[in-house]
Amino acid sequence: MGAPAASPPGATPKQRVTVAFDALGAEAGSGAVAAGVRAAAADGIAVRVHGPVAEYGGLASDLIEIVDATEVIGNDEEPVRAVRTRPDASIVRAAADVAAGRADALASPGSTGATMTAALLALKRIRSIQRPALAVELPAPGRERPLLMLDVGANADARPSHLVQFAYLGAAFAGAVLGVEAPRVRLLSVGAEAKKGSAAVVEAHAALRGADGIDFAGNVEGRELLDPDADVVVSDGFTGNVVLKTIEGTARAVGDAVGQAARSGPLAAAGGLLLRPALGGLRAELDPDRTGGAILLGLRGVAVVGHGSAGSLGIAGQIRLAARAARERAVDRTAALVAESGAGRGAIRESRARS
């Protein structure tokens, strides 16, 4: 095990943030993990890497500590049972690191279910939050401001009070971490009208209209999702996850189609050479690794759920996102907004929606 992480040159103890990183479960392998951890540490982030010393011992430095862990929870295992019965699993130990105060935030590219479960059990929910939600910055080329969407997978079903709370969680995170001033919040629905959508969406729309402490701008349809008129888009986890994967799949398919078209003949190849810089920039904007993964909002600590297929860039992004959320006190600021607005009183909001 490496020496305890120390502050980078010129940094004060308050500025330094430590991230507990679950190194097991990354599909890209230990080489990508090592490169990503080094890149994040180069930014002055202290990282406690939970993984085999035999693989990661060479990473140990002033900012990188290796916590020996060899047990991994796979995607095919039932998350709650696995987390409860395997305290030595890397993700369980990494989450416990944050709960015990040895780290300020958690990040993992491993099993999504295991990461969410370990984080929820170790860190607990913010007072009055009914359900935590997974939030991710959507790839949206050409936008000047980030676009946050939640929930993208933590809750397949959502009651109106859950959607209301997701709106406040997303608005608080967009303001605290993404730097969006007065974020505009919209509900994903099948029409712009207040009465369009599922019963839960209609009730949540009524509750959010005129709600305190939030700039609610009504519904947004899927075809307008990436337009610049929203900063936070709220959905249940089933719909949000389908939308997210559809965007990622479409971006990949379009990129492949453009590449094939550019190789279809001599004239196309010449044009492709001219467009290569622009297309390269577009591909980078659409790369899921650029966002650093999804953050589980509504907990008393910071937990980032990364892409399992992430390469070194994505690994570094996961750690950076977790560190940024901790540094900007996203949890405290979210809890304050929820408490001040009364959004935690879901039953009151639902009752108002039905009236």
Contacts in CASP RR format, 6 or more apart in sequence:
PFRMAT RR
TARGET T0000
AUTHOR 0000-0000-0000
METHOD contacts of the structure
MODEL  1
MGAPAASPPGATPKQRVTVAFDALGAEAGSGAVAAGVRAAAADGIAVRVH
GPVAEYGGLASDLIEIVDATEVIGNDEEPVRAVRTRPDASIVRAAADVAA
GRADALASPGSTGATMTAALLALKRIRSIQRPALAVELPAPGRERPLLML
DVGANADARPSHLVQFAYLGAAFAGAVLGVEAPRVRLLSVGAEAKKGSAA
VVEAHAALRGADGIDFAGNVEGRELLDPDADVVVSDGFTGNVVLKTIEGT
ARAVGDAVGQAARSGPLAAAGGLLLRPALGGLRAELDPDRTGGAILLGLR
GVAVVGHGSAGSLGIAGQIRLAARAARERAVDRTAALVAESGAGRGAIRE
SRARS
1 53 0 8 1.000
1 60 0 8 1.000
1 65 0 8 1.000
1 66 0 8 1.000
1 67 0 8 1.000
1 68 0 8 1.000
2 57 0 8 1.000
2 60 0 8 1.000
2 64 0 8 1.000
2 65 0 8 1.000
2 66 0 8 1.000
3 60 0 8 1.000
3 62 0 8 1.000
3 65 0 8 1.000
4 65 0 8 1.000
5 16 0 8 1.000
5 18 0 8 1.000
5 46 0 8 1.000
5 47 0 8 1.000
5 48 0 8 1.000
5 62 0 8 1.000
5 63 0 8 1.000
5 64 0 8 1.000
5 65 0 8 1.000
6 46 0 8 1.000
6 62 0 8 1.000
6 63 0 8 1.000
7 13 0 8 1.000
7 15 0 8 1.000
7 16 0 8 1.000
8 16 0 8 1.000
8 44 0 8 1.000
8 62 0 8 1.000
8 63 0 8 1.000
11 44 0 8 1.000
15 327 0 8 1.000
16 44 0 8 1.000
16 46 0 8 1.000
17 45 0 8 1.000
17 46 0 8 1.000
17 104 0 8 1.000
17 105 0 8 1.000
17 323 0 8 1.000
17 326 0 8 1.000
17 327 0 8 1.000
18 45 0 8 1.000
18 46 0 8 1.000
18 47 0 8 1.000
18 48 0 8 1.000
18 102 0 8 1.000
18 103 0 8 1.000
18 104 0 8 1.000
18 105 0 8 1.000
19 40 0 8 1.000
19 45 0 8 1.000
19 46 0 8 1.000
19 47 0 8 1.000
19 48 0 8 1.000
19 103 0 8 1.000
19 104 0 8 1.000
19 105 0 8 1.000
19 106 0 8 1.000
19 107 0 8 1.000
19 319 0 8 1.000
19 322 0 8 1.000
19 323 0 8 1.000
19 326 0 8 1.000
20 48 0 8 1.000
20 50 0 8 1.000
20 94 0 8 1.000
20 95 0 8 1.000
20 97 0 8 1.000
20 98 0 8 1.000
20 102 0 8 1.000
20 103 0 8 1.000
20 105 0 8 1.000
20 106 0 8 1.000
20 107 0 8 1.000
21 37 0 8 1.000
21 47 0 8 1.000
21 48 0 8 1.000
21 49 0 8 1.000
21 50 0 8 1.000
21 94 0 8 1.000
21 106 0 8 1.000
21 107 0 8 1.000
21 108 0 8 1.000
21 318 0 8 1.000
21 319 0 8 1.000
22 50 0 8 1.000
22 51 0 8 1.000
22 90 0 8 1.000
22 91 0 8 1.000
22 94 0 8 1.000
22 106 0 8 1.000
22 107 0 8 1.000
22 108 0 8 1.000
22 109 0 8 1.000
22 110 0 8 1.000
22 115 0 8 1.000
23 30 0 8 1.000
23 33 0 8 1.000
23 37 0 8 1.000
23 49 0 8 1.000
23 50 0 8 1.000
23 51 0 8 1.000
23 55 0 8 1.000
23 56 0 8 1.000
23 69 0 8 1.000
23 90 0 8 1.000
24 50 0 8 1.000
24 51 0 8 1.000
24 52 0 8 1.000
24 69 0 8 1.000
24 70 0 8 1.000
24 71 0 8 1.000
24 72 0 8 1.000
24 90 0 8 1.000
24 91 0 8 1.000
24 110 0 8 1.000
25 72 0 8 1.000
25 74 0 8 1.000
25 108 0 8 1.000
25 109 0 8 1.000
25 110 0 8 1.000
25 111 0 8 1.000
25 308 0 8 1.000
26 32 0 8 1.000
26 33 0 8 1.000
26 109 0 8 1.000
26 110 0 8 1.000
26 308 0 8 1.000
26 310 0 8 1.000
26 311 0 8 1.000
26 315 0 8 1.000
27 109 0 8 1.000
27 308 0 8 1.000
27 309 0 8 1.000
27 310 0 8 1.000
28 308 0 8 1.000
28 309 0 8 1.000
28 310 0 8 1.000
28 311 0 8 1.000
28 312 0 8 1.000
28 315 0 8 1.000
30 55 0 8 1.000
30 56 0 8 1.000
31 312 0 8 1.000
32 310 0 8 1.000
32 311 0 8 1.000
32 312 0 8 1.000
32 315 0 8 1.000
33 49 0 8 1.000
33 56 0 8 1.000
33 109 0 8 1.000
33 312 0 8 1.000
33 315 0 8 1.000
34 56 0 8 1.000
34 59 0 8 1.000
35 312 0 8 1.000
35 315 0 8 1.000
35 316 0 8 1.000
36 311 0 8 1.000
36 312 0 8 1.000
36 313 0 8 1.000
36 314 0 8 1.000
36 315 0 8 1.000
36 316 0 8 1.000
36 317 0 8 1.000
36 319 0 8 1.000
37 47 0 8 1.000
37 49 0 8 1.000
37 56 0 8 1.000
37 59 0 8 1.000
37 64 0 8 1.000
37 315 0 8 1.000
37 316 0 8 1.000
37 319 0 8 1.000
38 59 0 8 1.000
38 64 0 8 1.000
39 312 0 8 1.000
39 313 0 8 1.000
39 315 0 8 1.000
39 316 0 8 1.000
40 47 0 8 1.000
40 315 0 8 1.000
40 316 0 8 1.000
40 317 0 8 1.000
40 319 0 8 1.000
40 320 0 8 1.000
40 323 0 8 1.000
41 47 0 8 1.000
41 61 0 8 1.000
41 63 0 8 1.000
41 64 0 8 1.000
43 320 0 8 1.000
43 323 0 8 1.000
44 63 0 8 1.000
45 63 0 8 1.000
45 319 0 8 1.000
45 320 0 8 1.000
45 323 0 8 1.000
46 63 0 8 1.000
46 64 0 8 1.000
46 65 0 8 1.000
47 63 0 8 1.000
47 64 0 8 1.000
47 65 0 8 1.000
47 319 0 8 1.000
48 65 0 8 1.000
48 67 0 8 1.000
48 94 0 8 1.000
48 97 0 8 1.000
48 102 0 8 1.000
48 103 0 8 1.000
49 56 0 8 1.000
49 59 0 8 1.000
49 64 0 8 1.000
49 65 0 8 1.000
49 66 0 8 1.000
49 67 0 8 1.000
50 67 0 8 1.000
50 69 0 8 1.000
50 90 0 8 1.000
50 91 0 8 1.000
50 93 0 8 1.000
50 94 0 8 1.000
50 97 0 8 1.000
51 66 0 8 1.000
51 67 0 8 1.000
51 68 0 8 1.000
51 69 0 8 1.000
51 70 0 8 1.000
51 90 0 8 1.000
52 68 0 8 1.000
52 69 0 8 1.000
52 70 0 8 1.000
53 66 0 8 1.000
53 68 0 8 1.000
56 66 0 8 1.000
57 66 0 8 1.000
58 66 0 8 1.000
59 66 0 8 1.000
60 66 0 8 1.000
67 93 0 8 1.000
67 94 0 8 1.000
67 97 0 8 1.000
69 88 0 8 1.000
69 89 0 8 1.000
69 90 0 8 1.000
69 93 0 8 1.000
69 94 0 8 1.000
70 90 0 8 1.000
71 86 0 8 1.000
71 88 0 8 1.000
71 89 0 8 1.000
71 90 0 8 1.000
72 89 0 8 1.000
72 90 0 8 1.000
72 91 0 8 1.000
72 110 0 8 1.000
73 79 0 8 1.000
73 82 0 8 1.000
73 83 0 8 1.000
73 86 0 8 1.000
73 89 0 8 1.000
73 90 0 8 1.000
73 91 0 8 1.000
73 92 0 8 1.000
73 111 0 8 1.000
73 114 0 8 1.000
74 82 0 8 1.000
74 110 0 8 1.000
74 111 0 8 1.000
74 114 0 8 1.000
75 110 0 8 1.000
75 111 0 8 1.000
75 112 0 8 1.000
77 111 0 8 1.000
77 114 0 8 1.000
79 111 0 8 1.000
79 113 0 8 1.000
79 114 0 8 1.000
79 116 0 8 1.000
79 117 0 8 1.000
80 117 0 8 1.000
82 89 0 8 1.000
82 114 0 8 1.000
82 117 0 8 1.000
83 89 0 8 1.000
83 91 0 8 1.000
83 92 0 8 1.000
83 114 0 8 1.000
83 117 0 8 1.000
83 118 0 8 1.000
83 121 0 8 1.000
84 121 0 8 1.000
86 92 0 8 1.000
87 93 0 8 1.000
87 96 0 8 1.000
89 114 0 8 1.000
89 118 0 8 1.000
91 108 0 8 1.000
91 110 0 8 1.000
91 111 0 8 1.000
91 114 0 8 1.000
91 115 0 8 1.000
91 118 0 8 1.000
92 118 0 8 1.000
92 122 0 8 1.000
94 103 0 8 1.000
94 106 0 8 1.000
94 108 0 8 1.000
94 118 0 8 1.000
95 106 0 8 1.000
95 118 0 8 1.000
95 119 0 8 1.000
95 121 0 8 1.000
95 122 0 8 1.000
95 123 0 8 1.000
95 303 0 8 1.000
96 122 0 8 1.000
97 103 0 8 1.000
97 106 0 8 1.000
98 104 0 8 1.000
98 105 0 8 1.000
98 106 0 8 1.000
98 122 0 8 1.000
98 123 0 8 1.000
98 301 0 8 1.000
98 302 0 8 1.000
98 303 0 8 1.000
99 122 0 8 1.000
99 123 0 8 1.000
104 302 0 8 1.000
104 323 0 8 1.000
104 326 0 8 1.000
105 301 0 8 1.000
105 302 0 8 1.000
105 303 0 8 1.000
105 304 0 8 1.000
105 322 0 8 1.000
105 323 0 8 1.000
105 325 0 8 1.000
105 326 0 8 1.000
106 115 0 8 1.000
106 119 0 8 1.000
106 123 0 8 1.000
106 301 0 8 1.000
106 302 0 8 1.000
106 303 0 8 1.000
106 304 0 8 1.000
106 322 0 8 1.000
107 303 0 8 1.000
107 304 0 8 1.000
107 306 0 8 1.000
107 318 0 8 1.000
107 319 0 8 1.000
107 321 0 8 1.000
107 322 0 8 1.000
108 115 0 8 1.000
108 304 0 8 1.000
108 305 0 8 1.000
108 306 0 8 1.000
108 318 0 8 1.000
109 306 0 8 1.000
109 307 0 8 1.000
109 308 0 8 1.000
109 310 0 8 1.000
109 314 0 8 1.000
109 315 0 8 1.000
109 318 0 8 1.000
110 306 0 8 1.000
110 308 0 8 1.000
112 153 0 8 1.000
112 305 0 8 1.000
112 306 0 8 1.000
115 296 0 8 1.000
115 303 0 8 1.000
115 305 0 8 1.000
115 306 0 8 1.000
116 132 0 8 1.000
116 134 0 8 1.000
116 154 0 8 1.000
116 296 0 8 1.000
116 303 0 8 1.000
116 305 0 8 1.000
119 296 0 8 1.000
119 299 0 8 1.000
119 301 0 8 1.000
119 303 0 8 1.000
120 132 0 8 1.000
120 296 0 8 1.000
120 299 0 8 1.000
123 299 0 8 1.000
123 300 0 8 1.000
123 301 0 8 1.000
123 303 0 8 1.000
124 299 0 8 1.000
124 300 0 8 1.000
125 132 0 8 1.000
125 298 0 8 1.000
125 299 0 8 1.000
125 300 0 8 1.000
126 298 0 8 1.000
126 299 0 8 1.000
126 300 0 8 1.000
126 331 0 8 1.000
126 334 0 8 1.000
126 335 0 8 1.000
126 338 0 8 1.000
127 335 0 8 1.000
127 339 0 8 1.000
128 338 0 8 1.000
128 339 0 8 1.000
128 344 0 8 1.000
128 345 0 8 1.000
129 165 0 8 1.000
129 169 0 8 1.000
129 298 0 8 1.000
129 338 0 8 1.000
129 344 0 8 1.000
130 159 0 8 1.000
130 161 0 8 1.000
130 162 0 8 1.000
130 165 0 8 1.000
130 344 0 8 1.000
130 346 0 8 1.000
131 154 0 8 1.000
131 155 0 8 1.000
131 158 0 8 1.000
131 162 0 8 1.000
131 165 0 8 1.000
132 154 0 8 1.000
132 296 0 8 1.000
132 297 0 8 1.000
132 298 0 8 1.000
132 299 0 8 1.000
133 150 0 8 1.000
133 151 0 8 1.000
133 154 0 8 1.000
133 155 0 8 1.000
133 162 0 8 1.000
133 165 0 8 1.000
133 166 0 8 1.000
133 169 0 8 1.000
133 170 0 8 1.000
133 237 0 8 1.000
133 296 0 8 1.000
133 297 0 8 1.000
133 298 0 8 1.000
134 150 0 8 1.000
134 151 0 8 1.000
134 152 0 8 1.000
134 153 0 8 1.000
134 154 0 8 1.000
134 237 0 8 1.000
134 294 0 8 1.000
134 295 0 8 1.000
134 296 0 8 1.000
134 297 0 8 1.000
134 305 0 8 1.000
135 148 0 8 1.000
135 149 0 8 1.000
135 150 0 8 1.000
135 151 0 8 1.000
135 152 0 8 1.000
135 169 0 8 1.000
135 170 0 8 1.000
135 173 0 8 1.000
135 294 0 8 1.000
135 295 0 8 1.000
135 296 0 8 1.000
135 297 0 8 1.000
136 148 0 8 1.000
136 149 0 8 1.000
136 150 0 8 1.000
136 152 0 8 1.000
136 244 0 8 1.000
136 291 0 8 1.000
136 293 0 8 1.000
136 294 0 8 1.000
136 295 0 8 1.000
137 146 0 8 1.000
137 147 0 8 1.000
137 148 0 8 1.000
137 178 0 8 1.000
137 291 0 8 1.000
138 147 0 8 1.000
138 148 0 8 1.000
138 149 0 8 1.000
138 225 0 8 1.000
138 226 0 8 1.000
138 233 0 8 1.000
138 244 0 8 1.000
138 247 0 8 1.000
138 291 0 8 1.000
139 247 0 8 1.000
139 248 0 8 1.000
139 251 0 8 1.000
139 285 0 8 1.000
139 286 0 8 1.000
139 287 0 8 1.000
139 288 0 8 1.000
139 290 0 8 1.000
139 291 0 8 1.000
140 147 0 8 1.000
140 226 0 8 1.000
141 282 0 8 1.000
141 285 0 8 1.000
141 286 0 8 1.000
142 285 0 8 1.000
143 226 0 8 1.000
143 228 0 8 1.000
144 228 0 8 1.000
145 178 0 8 1.000
145 180 0 8 1.000
145 228 0 8 1.000
145 231 0 8 1.000
146 174 0 8 1.000
146 178 0 8 1.000
146 179 0 8 1.000
146 180 0 8 1.000
146 231 0 8 1.000
147 226 0 8 1.000
147 230 0 8 1.000
147 231 0 8 1.000
147 232 0 8 1.000
147 233 0 8 1.000
148 170 0 8 1.000
148 173 0 8 1.000
148 174 0 8 1.000
148 178 0 8 1.000
148 183 0 8 1.000
148 231 0 8 1.000
148 232 0 8 1.000
148 233 0 8 1.000
149 188 0 8 1.000
149 225 0 8 1.000
149 232 0 8 1.000
149 233 0 8 1.000
149 234 0 8 1.000
149 235 0 8 1.000
149 240 0 8 1.000
149 243 0 8 1.000
149 244 0 8 1.000
150 166 0 8 1.000
150 169 0 8 1.000
150 170 0 8 1.000
150 232 0 8 1.000
150 233 0 8 1.000
150 234 0 8 1.000
150 235 0 8 1.000
150 297 0 8 1.000
151 158 0 8 1.000
151 166 0 8 1.000
151 234 0 8 1.000
151 235 0 8 1.000
151 236 0 8 1.000
151 237 0 8 1.000
151 240 0 8 1.000
152 235 0 8 1.000
152 237 0 8 1.000
152 240 0 8 1.000
152 241 0 8 1.000
152 243 0 8 1.000
152 244 0 8 1.000
152 294 0 8 1.000
153 237 0 8 1.000
153 238 0 8 1.000
153 240 0 8 1.000
153 241 0 8 1.000
154 237 0 8 1.000
154 296 0 8 1.000
155 162 0 8 1.000
155 236 0 8 1.000
155 237 0 8 1.000
156 236 0 8 1.000
156 237 0 8 1.000
156 238 0 8 1.000
157 236 0 8 1.000
157 238 0 8 1.000
158 166 0 8 1.000
158 200 0 8 1.000
158 236 0 8 1.000
158 237 0 8 1.000
159 200 0 8 1.000
159 350 0 8 1.000
160 200 0 8 1.000
160 203 0 8 1.000
160 204 0 8 1.000
160 207 0 8 1.000
160 349 0 8 1.000
160 350 0 8 1.000
160 353 0 8 1.000
161 204 0 8 1.000
161 207 0 8 1.000
161 344 0 8 1.000
161 346 0 8 1.000
161 347 0 8 1.000
161 349 0 8 1.000
161 350 0 8 1.000
162 236 0 8 1.000
163 187 0 8 1.000
163 200 0 8 1.000
163 201 0 8 1.000
163 204 0 8 1.000
163 234 0 8 1.000
163 235 0 8 1.000
163 236 0 8 1.000
164 204 0 8 1.000
164 207 0 8 1.000
164 208 0 8 1.000
164 211 0 8 1.000
164 343 0 8 1.000
164 346 0 8 1.000
164 349 0 8 1.000
165 338 0 8 1.000
165 343 0 8 1.000
165 344 0 8 1.000
165 346 0 8 1.000
166 234 0 8 1.000
166 235 0 8 1.000
166 297 0 8 1.000
167 185 0 8 1.000
167 187 0 8 1.000
167 204 0 8 1.000
167 208 0 8 1.000
167 211 0 8 1.000
167 214 0 8 1.000
167 216 0 8 1.000
167 232 0 8 1.000
167 234 0 8 1.000
167 343 0 8 1.000
168 213 0 8 1.000
168 214 0 8 1.000
168 334 0 8 1.000
168 337 0 8 1.000
168 338 0 8 1.000
168 341 0 8 1.000
168 343 0 8 1.000
168 344 0 8 1.000
169 297 0 8 1.000
169 298 0 8 1.000
169 334 0 8 1.000
169 338 0 8 1.000
170 183 0 8 1.000
170 185 0 8 1.000
170 232 0 8 1.000
170 234 0 8 1.000
170 297 0 8 1.000
170 334 0 8 1.000
171 183 0 8 1.000
171 185 0 8 1.000
171 213 0 8 1.000
171 214 0 8 1.000
171 215 0 8 1.000
171 232 0 8 1.000
171 337 0 8 1.000
172 297 0 8 1.000
172 330 0 8 1.000
172 333 0 8 1.000
172 334 0 8 1.000
172 336 0 8 1.000
172 337 0 8 1.000
172 338 0 8 1.000
173 295 0 8 1.000
173 297 0 8 1.000
173 325 0 8 1.000
173 330 0 8 1.000
173 334 0 8 1.000
174 180 0 8 1.000
174 183 0 8 1.000
174 231 0 8 1.000
174 232 0 8 1.000
175 181 0 8 1.000
175 183 0 8 1.000
175 333 0 8 1.000
176 325 0 8 1.000
176 328 0 8 1.000
176 329 0 8 1.000
176 330 0 8 1.000
176 333 0 8 1.000
176 334 0 8 1.000
177 324 0 8 1.000
177 325 0 8 1.000
177 328 0 8 1.000
177 330 0 8 1.000
180 231 0 8 1.000
182 215 0 8 1.000
183 215 0 8 1.000
183 231 0 8 1.000
183 232 0 8 1.000
184 215 0 8 1.000
184 216 0 8 1.000
184 217 0 8 1.000
184 229 0 8 1.000
184 230 0 8 1.000
184 231 0 8 1.000
184 232 0 8 1.000
185 208 0 8 1.000
185 214 0 8 1.000
185 215 0 8 1.000
185 216 0 8 1.000
185 217 0 8 1.000
185 230 0 8 1.000
185 231 0 8 1.000
185 232 0 8 1.000
185 233 0 8 1.000
185 234 0 8 1.000
186 216 0 8 1.000
186 217 0 8 1.000
186 218 0 8 1.000
186 219 0 8 1.000
186 220 0 8 1.000
186 229 0 8 1.000
186 230 0 8 1.000
186 232 0 8 1.000
186 233 0 8 1.000
186 234 0 8 1.000
187 201 0 8 1.000
187 204 0 8 1.000
187 205 0 8 1.000
187 208 0 8 1.000
187 218 0 8 1.000
187 219 0 8 1.000
187 220 0 8 1.000
187 233 0 8 1.000
187 234 0 8 1.000
187 235 0 8 1.000
188 201 0 8 1.000
188 219 0 8 1.000
188 220 0 8 1.000
188 221 0 8 1.000
188 222 0 8 1.000
188 225 0 8 1.000
188 233 0 8 1.000
188 234 0 8 1.000
188 235 0 8 1.000
188 239 0 8 1.000
188 240 0 8 1.000
188 243 0 8 1.000
189 196 0 8 1.000
189 197 0 8 1.000
189 198 0 8 1.000
189 201 0 8 1.000
189 205 0 8 1.000
189 219 0 8 1.000
189 220 0 8 1.000
189 221 0 8 1.000
190 196 0 8 1.000
190 197 0 8 1.000
190 221 0 8 1.000
191 197 0 8 1.000
191 219 0 8 1.000
191 221 0 8 1.000
192 218 0 8 1.000
192 219 0 8 1.000
192 220 0 8 1.000
192 221 0 8 1.000
193 219 0 8 1.000
194 202 0 8 1.000
194 205 0 8 1.000
194 206 0 8 1.000
194 209 0 8 1.000
194 218 0 8 1.000
194 219 0 8 1.000
195 202 0 8 1.000
196 202 0 8 1.000
196 219 0 8 1.000
197 219 0 8 1.000
200 236 0 8 1.000
201 219 0 8 1.000
203 350 0 8 1.000
203 353 0 8 1.000
203 354 0 8 1.000
204 234 0 8 1.000
204 353 0 8 1.000
205 218 0 8 1.000
205 219 0 8 1.000
205 353 0 8 1.000
206 352 0 8 1.000
206 353 0 8 1.000
207 349 0 8 1.000
207 350 0 8 1.000
207 352 0 8 1.000
207 353 0 8 1.000
208 214 0 8 1.000
208 216 0 8 1.000
208 218 0 8 1.000
209 216 0 8 1.000
209 218 0 8 1.000
210 216 0 8 1.000
211 341 0 8 1.000
211 343 0 8 1.000
211 349 0 8 1.000
212 340 0 8 1.000
212 341 0 8 1.000
212 342 0 8 1.000
213 337 0 8 1.000
213 340 0 8 1.000
213 341 0 8 1.000
214 341 0 8 1.000
214 343 0 8 1.000
217 229 0 8 1.000
217 230 0 8 1.000
220 227 0 8 1.000
220 229 0 8 1.000
220 230 0 8 1.000
220 233 0 8 1.000
222 243 0 8 1.000
225 233 0 8 1.000
225 243 0 8 1.000
235 243 0 8 1.000
248 288 0 8 1.000
251 286 0 8 1.000
252 286 0 8 1.000
255 279 0 8 1.000
255 283 0 8 1.000
255 286 0 8 1.000
258 279 0 8 1.000
259 279 0 8 1.000
261 268 0 8 1.000
262 268 0 8 1.000
262 269 0 8 1.000
262 271 0 8 1.000
262 272 0 8 1.000
262 275 0 8 1.000
263 269 0 8 1.000
272 279 0 8 1.000
284 290 0 8 1.000
287 313 0 8 1.000
288 307 0 8 1.000
288 310 0 8 1.000
289 307 0 8 1.000
289 310 0 8 1.000
289 311 0 8 1.000
289 313 0 8 1.000
289 314 0 8 1.000
289 317 0 8 1.000
290 313 0 8 1.000
290 314 0 8 1.000
291 317 0 8 1.000
291 321 0 8 1.000
292 304 0 8 1.000
292 306 0 8 1.000
292 307 0 8 1.000
292 310 0 8 1.000
292 314 0 8 1.000
292 317 0 8 1.000
292 318 0 8 1.000
292 320 0 8 1.000
292 321 0 8 1.000
293 304 0 8 1.000
293 305 0 8 1.000
293 306 0 8 1.000
293 307 0 8 1.000
293 310 0 8 1.000
293 314 0 8 1.000
293 317 0 8 1.000
293 318 0 8 1.000
293 321 0 8 1.000
294 304 0 8 1.000
294 305 0 8 1.000
294 306 0 8 1.000
295 302 0 8 1.000
295 303 0 8 1.000
295 304 0 8 1.000
295 305 0 8 1.000
295 321 0 8 1.000
295 322 0 8 1.000
295 325 0 8 1.000
295 330 0 8 1.000
296 303 0 8 1.000
296 304 0 8 1.000
296 305 0 8 1.000
297 334 0 8 1.000
298 331 0 8 1.000
298 334 0 8 1.000
299 331 0 8 1.000
300 331 0 8 1.000
300 335 0 8 1.000
301 331 0 8 1.000
302 322 0 8 1.000
302 325 0 8 1.000
302 326 0 8 1.000
302 330 0 8 1.000
302 331 0 8 1.000
303 322 0 8 1.000
304 318 0 8 1.000
304 321 0 8 1.000
304 322 0 8 1.000
304 325 0 8 1.000
306 314 0 8 1.000
306 318 0 8 1.000
307 314 0 8 1.000
310 318 0 8 1.000
325 331 0 8 1.000
337 343 0 8 1.000
338 344 0 8 1.000
342 348 0 8 1.000
343 349 0 8 1.000
END
